[in-house]
């Protein structure tokens, strides 16, 4: 089943349907079969229906409405959106499906939160007016935290794509700042909206979230104070991520707190690297010594590069040059690390 192109032209799609009808009228076997799959009549309506079905829509009218919806959201056209939602209020919530650049589908609210990235050209851009559109969708029934079971919330999407305007609107609508993404989410598995913004370097969104009271164990670990956020219920993946962040920033007291909470000193992230890898990469000799004294394994290799913490240290030193702490880290790790393969 084909997906709709980025900017479908309804007139062009109608021409495709007319071409299909003409081919069927000439007794082209393939064209006849395509029309007969939806109707016994060789007429334009049948060709339009056949084309719509091939794109995954129940009718030509539904295909046209979906094309209109995306155009309205792309253009941030409030007037047309009001008219569309007055006639089809369900389109504030119904997923946007059968698009070539969103093969998994997208909620309208999530789609608006992603508009800063132009998928057709692969570039970032300014898109004023997204906040107004997001507010209209929320007023029409779009849930601010998405649907149960979604891998991430609209707030996480806005944070990842750096849309501070949509972020503010979602916060005003009551979006939960503390929800974490699913473990198998594609962006930042297990991360809050704040961590999404921090990981992707969306500074303006970080400021908006912090001003709204957002907190995150991993970011708190970097700052050196996790007491209010660490509990017996904190998932291990969160504690491991916080341990890496503490090691990166030389927060030795936080390292002790996390290890005291039964965080494994060699706990790994998605690519199989440890806090010792992170400390070595960051040139943090203090964290390297501290972790080694608490049992960290200098021979452990990550899954992505098949490299030890020493290998990470040397790679980063070659990227940044001398004077960033990597020479001292190398002196610590080289005598206790097996030779690289």
C-alpha positions in Angstrom: 0.0 0.0 0.0 1.5 3.4 -1.0 1.7 6.3 1.4 0.7 9.9 0.5 3.6 12.1 -0.5 4.7 15.1 1.6 2.6 17.6 -0.3 -0.1 15.8 -2.2 -1.9 17.6 -4.9 -5.6 16.7 -5.0 -5.9 17.8 -8.6 -3.1 15.5 -9.5 -4.7 12.7 -7.6 -7.9 13.3 -9.5 -6.0 13.1 -12.8 -4.5 9.8 -11.7 -8.1 8.5 -11.1 -9.1 9.7 -14.5 -6.1 8.0 -16.1 -7.1 4.8 -14.2 -10.6 5.1 -15.5 -9.5 5.6 -19.1 -7.2 2.6 -18.9 -10.0 0.5 -17.6 -12.3 1.7 -20.4 -9.6 0.5 -22.8 -9.9 -2.9 -21.2 -6.5 -2.7 -19.5 -6.6 -5.8 -17.3 -4.7 -4.3 -14.3 -6.9 -1.1 -14.4 -10.1 -3.1 -14.7 -9.0 -5.3 -11.7 -8.3 -2.2 -9.6 -11.7 -0.7 -10.3 -13.5 -4.1 -9.9 -12.0 -4.4 -6.5 -14.2 -1.6 -5.3 -17.2 -1.4 -7.7 -18.9 -3.1 -10.7 -19.2 0.3 -12.5 -16.5 1.8 -14.6 -17.1 5.4 -13.7 -15.0 8.2 -12.2 -16.4 7.8 -8.7 -15.2 4.2 -8.8 -11.7 5.3 -9.9 -11.6 7.9 -7.1 -12.6 5.2 -4.6 -10.1 2.7 -5.9 -7.3 5.3 -5.6 -8.4 6.3 -2.1 -8.5 2.6 -1.0 -5.0 2.0 -2.4 -3.8 4.9 -0.1 -5.5 3.3 2.9 -8.7 5.5 3.1 -12.2 4.2 3.1 -13.4 6.8 0.6 -12.3 9.6 -1.6 -13.9 12.1 0.8 -11.8 10.8 3.7 -8.6 11.0 1.7 -9.5 14.6 0.7 -10.2 15.5 4.3 -6.9 14.1 5.5 -5.0 16.0 2.8 -6.9 19.2 3.8 -6.1 18.6 7.5 -2.4 18.3 6.9 -2.3 21.4 4.7 -4.2 23.4 7.4 -1.8 22.3 10.1 1.3 23.0 7.9 0.0 26.5 7.2 -1.1 27.1 10.8 -4.4 28.3 9.3 -6.6 29.0 12.3 -9.7 30.0 10.3 -9.7 26.8 8.2 -8.9 24.7 11.3 -11.9 26.1 13.1 -14.1 25.2 10.1 -12.7 21.7 9.8 -13.1 20.9 13.5 -16.6 22.3 13.5 -17.5 19.8 10.9 -15.2 17.0 12.0 -14.4 17.4 15.7 -12.9 13.9 15.8 -10.0 15.1 13.7 -8.5 16.9 16.7 -7.6 13.5 18.0 -7.7 11.0 15.2 -4.2 9.9 14.1 -2.7 11.2 10.9 -2.0 8.0 8.9 -0.7 6.9 5.5 1.9 9.7 5.2 5.3 8.8 3.7 7.3 10.8 6.3 5.3 9.5 9.3 5.0 5.8 8.6 4.0 5.1 12.2 1.4 7.8 12.2 1.2 10.9 14.3 -1.5 12.6 16.5 -2.4 16.1 15.2 -1.0 17.6 18.4 2.2 15.6 18.1 2.5 16.6 14.4 2.2 20.3 15.2 4.9 19.9 17.8 7.2 18.5 15.1 6.7 21.2 12.5 10.0 23.0 13.3 11.7 20.2 11.3 11.0 20.3 7.6 10.9 16.7 6.6 10.8 17.5 2.9 14.1 19.5 3.0 15.7 18.0 6.1 16.2 21.4 7.8 15.1 23.2 10.9 13.0 26.3 10.6 11.0 28.9 12.6 7.2 28.2 12.5 5.4 30.9 14.3 1.8 30.2 15.2 2.1 26.6 16.3 0.9 27.5 19.8 -2.4 28.8 18.6 -3.0 25.7 16.6 -2.1 23.5 19.5 -4.5 25.4 21.7 -7.3 24.9 19.2 -6.7 21.2 19.1 -6.7 21.0 22.9 -9.9 22.9 23.1 -11.4 20.5 20.6 -10.5 17.5 22.8 -6.9 16.5 22.1 -5.5 15.1 25.4 -2.5 17.1 26.6 -0.7 13.9 27.7 -1.7 11.9 24.6 -3.4 8.6 24.7 -2.7 5.7 27.1 0.0 3.6 25.7 1.6 6.2 23.5 5.4 5.9 23.6 5.8 9.6 24.4 3.6 12.6 25.2 3.0 15.7 23.0 5.1 17.6 25.6 8.1 15.3 25.0 7.7 15.7 21.3 7.6 19.5 21.6 10.7 19.3 23.8 12.6 17.1 21.4 11.8 19.4 18.4 12.4 22.6 20.4 9.0 24.2 20.1 8.8 26.4 23.1 5.5 27.9 21.9 3.7 24.5 22.0 5.5 23.6 25.2 3.9 26.6 27.0 0.4 25.8 25.6 0.7 22.2 26.8 1.8 23.3 30.2 -1.0 25.7 30.5 -3.4 22.9 29.5 -2.1 20.8 32.4 0.4 18.5 30.7 2.2 16.3 33.2 5.9 17.3 33.5 6.9 14.1 35.3 5.6 11.5 32.9 8.4 9.4 31.3 8.6 8.0 27.8 8.2 4.2 27.3 11.3 2.1 27.6 11.2 1.4 23.8 10.4 5.0 22.7 12.5 6.2 19.8 13.7 9.5 21.3 14.8 9.3 24.9 13.6 6.0 26.3 12.4 6.5 29.9 13.0 10.2 29.8 10.9 13.1 30.9 10.1 16.1 28.7 12.9 18.0 30.4 15.4 15.3 29.6 14.2 15.2 26.0 14.9 18.9 25.7 18.3 18.6 27.4 19.4 15.6 25.3 18.5 17.4 22.0 19.9 20.7 23.1 16.7 22.6 23.0 17.7 25.3 25.4 14.6 27.5 25.1 12.4 24.6 26.0 14.6 23.6 28.9 14.1 27.1 30.3 10.3 26.9 29.9 10.1 23.6 31.6 12.4 24.6 34.5 10.3 27.8 35.0 7.2 25.6 35.2 8.8 23.4 37.9 10.0 20.5 35.9 12.5 18.2 37.6 14.4 15.2 36.4 16.6 12.8 38.3 19.3 12.8 35.6 19.5 16.5 35.2 19.5 16.8 39.0 22.4 14.4 39.1 24.4 16.8 36.9 23.5 19.7 39.3 24.6 17.6 42.3 21.4 17.2 44.3 19.1 14.2 43.9 17.9 13.8 47.4 14.3 14.9 46.7 14.0 12.8 43.6 15.6 9.5 44.5 13.3 6.9 46.1 12.9 3.2 46.5 10.5 3.3 43.5 13.0 4.9 41.1 13.5 2.5 38.2 17.0 1.1 37.7 17.3 2.6 34.2 16.7 6.0 35.7 19.3 5.4 38.4 21.8 4.1 35.8 21.2 7.2 33.6 21.7 9.5 36.6 24.9 7.6 37.6 26.3 8.3 34.1 25.4 12.0 34.4 26.9 12.3 37.8 30.1 10.7 36.5 30.2 13.0 33.6 30.0 16.1 35.9 32.2 14.8 38.7 29.3 14.8 41.2 31.0 12.3 43.6 28.4 12.6 46.4 25.7 11.8 43.9 27.6 8.7 42.8 27.7 7.5 46.4 24.0 8.2 46.8 23.1 6.2 43.7 25.4 3.3 44.5 23.9 3.3 48.0 20.5 2.9 46.4 21.6 -0.3 44.8 22.4 1.2 41.4 24.9 -1.2 39.7 28.3 0.5 39.2 28.5 -1.1 35.8 24.9 -0.6 34.8 24.6 0.0 31.1 22.5 2.2 28.8 21.1 1.2 25.4 24.5 1.0 23.8 26.0 -1.1 26.6 28.3 1.6 27.9 28.7 2.4 31.6 29.3 5.4 33.9 33.0 4.7 33.6 32.8 5.0 29.8 31.1 8.3 30.3 33.6 9.6 32.9 36.5 8.6 30.7 34.9 10.2 27.6 34.4 13.4 29.6 38.0 13.6 30.9 36.8 13.3 34.5 39.7 11.7 36.3 38.0 12.3 39.7 35.0 10.3 38.6 37.1 7.6 37.0 39.1 7.0 40.2 35.9 7.1 42.3 34.1 4.5 40.2 37.2 2.2 40.0 37.5 2.3 43.8 33.9 1.1 43.9 34.3 -1.8 41.6 33.8 -0.4 38.1 35.2 -2.7 35.4 37.8 -1.0 33.1 37.7 -3.9 30.7 34.0 -3.6 29.9 33.2 -3.0 26.2 30.2 -1.2 24.9 27.9 -2.8 22.3 28.1 0.0 19.7 31.8 0.5 19.3 33.1 -2.6 21.1 35.4 -0.3 23.0 36.6 0.1 26.6 36.4 3.3 28.7 40.1 3.8 27.7 39.1 3.6 24.1 36.3 6.2 24.7 38.9 8.4 26.4 41.3 8.3 23.5 38.7 8.8 20.9 37.4 12.0 22.7 41.0 13.2 23.3 41.7 12.9 19.5 38.5 15.0 18.9 39.1 17.8 21.4 42.9 17.9 21.7 45.0 18.2 24.8 44.1 20.0 28.0 40.6 18.5 28.6 41.6 15.9 31.3 41.9 12.9 29.0 45.7 12.6 29.5 45.2 12.0 33.2 42.4 9.6 32.6 44.5 7.7 30.1 47.3 7.4 32.7 44.8 5.9 35.2 43.2 3.4 32.8 46.0 2.3 30.5 47.8 0.1 33.0 44.6 -1.8 34.0 42.9 -2.1 30.6 43.4 -5.1 28.3 44.8 -4.2 24.9 42.2 -3.0 22.3 41.2 -5.7 19.8 
